[in-house]
């Protein structure tokens, strides 16, 4: 059984991060570049510092892996919190209200708790392994649509899009020819939440980090959906690529991706595939 304190901590942390985010909306917060098109704000850092202090106080033997302050360290502890303090930073920096905080607890290598909070819409998505998925406390389920032509899909482009644009756009175009419509919101964590909530039938993306997908992948699974790699193999938060769906359109999505993969030149496909 998962300790209820872990779930409570996850909820408290993402709600606190969401309040920090809202408090800075419309202010002259600092923004800097950590890559050609990859931004970080002082809000990202403030949220992460808040969370690291929370875990240090409550669970000093737990590890934190987060995006901004030492996100590349290897996992050494049995309990590892995987935190994105502000997913959708580029949206946030431009005043677009599509952003969130995303937090997962990994116990002995398996994601056991997930929480994502969208402060703009006051939507709290939570899940525990084997305990179901919830939106603001109400049970959440994936959609029942079973054909791509009736499906609303979503994807994202990595910060390396300038170097990989043809490969990414080719796959986007392939899905445009099969789905009812395809969206691109700029927050992988919310994309996964929206699959779990039945708002999208499927999501795919490449070149992701564990904090992008750890919480959201659990939400999809606990809401009755399916998550794999782009190659159809079992999903691993450290593989960097995934397909998440309501389950009913998953094989059809993998078929589109398979056709795209076969048309790719060597080295242009998703990492690890």
N, C-alpha and C positions, 0 to 999 in steps of 0.2 A: 504494500500500500504506500502511496506517495504521501509524504508528510504534508498536511494542510498548510503548514507554515511556508513551505516552498511556493505553493500557489498564491498565498496571500502576499508574499514578498514580491512575486512577479507582478501581480496586479498593482500593488502600491508603487512599485518602481515605474511602471509605464504611465500610470496616472500622474506621478510627480514629474516625469519627463515631459508629458503633455502640457502640464501647467507652465513649466519653464518655457516651452516653445510658444505658448500663447502669450505669455508675459512679454516676449520680445517681438511679437508681430507688430509691424508698423514703427519699430524703433530703428535707430541707426546702429545695428549690430555689425560686428566685424566679420568680413568674408575674405577668405584667402584661397588661393589655388594650391592643391597638392598634386595636380596633374594638369594636362592641357585643358580638359573640360571638367575636371573633378574638383568640386568645391568643398570646403569645410568652413563652418561658421563657429563663432564663439559659443553659440547655442549648443551645437553638437558636443563641444568639449565640456560645457557646463553640465549637460545631462549625464555625460559619461562620468565626470568626477563625482556627481551626486550618487550615482549608482555604485561606483567602486567603493565609496565610503560606506554605503549601506551594507554591502556584502562583507566588507572588512569588519564592521561592527557586529554583524549578526552571525556570520559563518566564516570565521577567519581561516578555516582549513579549505574553503572552497576557492576555486579559481575563476577568474573573469577573463573572457576573451571578448574584446569589443573593438569597434572599428577604428577609433581615433588614437587611443593611447596604448600602443603595444599590442596590436591585433594579430601579430604573426607568431606569437610564442606557442610552442607545442603544449598540448594538453598533458598535464602531469597528475592532476587531482581526480578523484573518483567523481566529484561533483563540479561541473563546469558550467558557468552562466555565459551564454552567448548573446551579446547585446548590440543592437544598432540604436544608438541614442537618438538619431534623427534620420529616418529612411525617407528619401525624397528631398535631400538637401538642396539640390538645384531648384526644385519647385519652391521650397521654402524661401530661398534667397531671392527669388523673383516675385514673391508674393502670391504664388499659386497655392491654394489651400488643399493640396493633396500631399500629405506627409504624415508620419506617425513615428512612434517608438516601437521597437520589436525586441522581445526578450524570450529566451528559451533556457531551460535548465536541462543539461545533459547529465545523466547518471550512468556511470560505467559505459560510456559511449553511445547511449540511447537517449534521444530526446524524450523527456518525461513530462515537461510542463511548458506551455507556450502562452504568451500574452502579447497582444498588439493593441495599441490605443491610438485612435484617430481623434485628436482633440478638436478639430474643426467641426466634426459631426457628432462628437461625444459618443463614439462607438468603441466599445471595449470587446475585443475578441479574445476568448480564453479556451484552453483545452488542457486536459491531463491525459496521459496515456491510459487507455481503457476506460476513461471517464466521460467521453463525449466532448463536443465542441459547443460553445455558447457565444451569443451576441447579446451584450448587456443582460446576461443572466438567463436568457431564453435559449432553449436548444436550437441548434443550427444544423441544416442539412444541405447537401449539394443538390443541384437541380436534377430533374429526371429526363431532360432532353437527350435523345440518343442518335441524332444525326448531325454531322458537321454543318450541313447547309442551313440548319435551324439554330446553330450555336453562335453565341457571342464569345469571342476569344480575346485574349490579351497577351501582350509580350512586352519585353523591354530590350533596350540596347545598352551594351556595356560602355564604360568610359573609353574603351578602345575602338569605338565605332568608326572613327576616322580611318583606322588602319584595316578594319574588317568589314567595311560598309557593304561591299558587293555580296559577300557571303550572307550577312545578316538580312540584307534587303531581298536577296533571292528567296530565302525561307519565308520572309514576311509575305512576299508576292505569292508564293505557293499556297499559303493559307488564305490569302485574299480570294484566291480562285476556288476555295472549297467551303469556306465558312460564310455565315450570314454577314458577319462584320468582324473586324479586328480593331482593338483599341491599344493605346500605348499611354499609360498614366504616369510613369516615372517613379513608382514605388513598388518594388517586388513584393514586399511584405503585404501591402494592401492588395495587390493583385491576387496573392494566395488567399487572403481573407475573403475576397470577393468570390473566388471559386468555392470556398467552403460555405459561403452564405447563399450560393445558388445564383449569384448575379452574373457570373461568367461560367461558361461550361468548361473552359480550359485555359491554361497558361503555359507558355514555354519561354525559356531564356537560357543563355549561355554566359560563361565567364562571371559567375556569381561567387560571393563569399558566404561563409557559414552564417553570418549574422543577417544576411538577406533572406535566408530560407528556413532556418532552423525552426522558428516558431510557426511560421505559416504552413510548412509542410505537415507538422503535427495537426494543425487545425483542419487541413483538408482531409487527412486520413481519419480523424475522429469525427468528421462530418459525413463520412461515408464515401469519400472520394479515393482516388488512386494517385500515387506519386512514384515516378521512376526517373532514371536518367533519360537523356535524349535517345540513348541507344536501347532503351527498354529494360536495362539492367536495374537491380534494386537501387533505390535512391540512397545516396550518401551526402550529407551536408557539405563534405569537403571535396566532392567531385567537381563542383562548379557549374553543373548544368542539370536542368530538370524539365520534366513535363508533369503538370498537375492537372487533374481533370475530375469531372463528376464520375468517372469510371466508365460510363456508357460510351463516351466518344474517345476514350483513351487509345484504343487500338487504331482507330482511324487517324488520330493525330500522329501516332508513331509511324503509320504508313506514309503520310505526307513527308515526315522528317526523313524516313528511310529513302524515299525517292530523291530528296534534296541531298542527302549525304552521298548517294551514289554519283551525283552529278558534280560534286565538289572536287577541286584539285587537292592533292595531298597538302596537308598543313592548314587548310582553310576551315576544317570542321570544328566542332566543339571540343574544348579541352577535355582530354581523357578518353575520347571516343575513337 
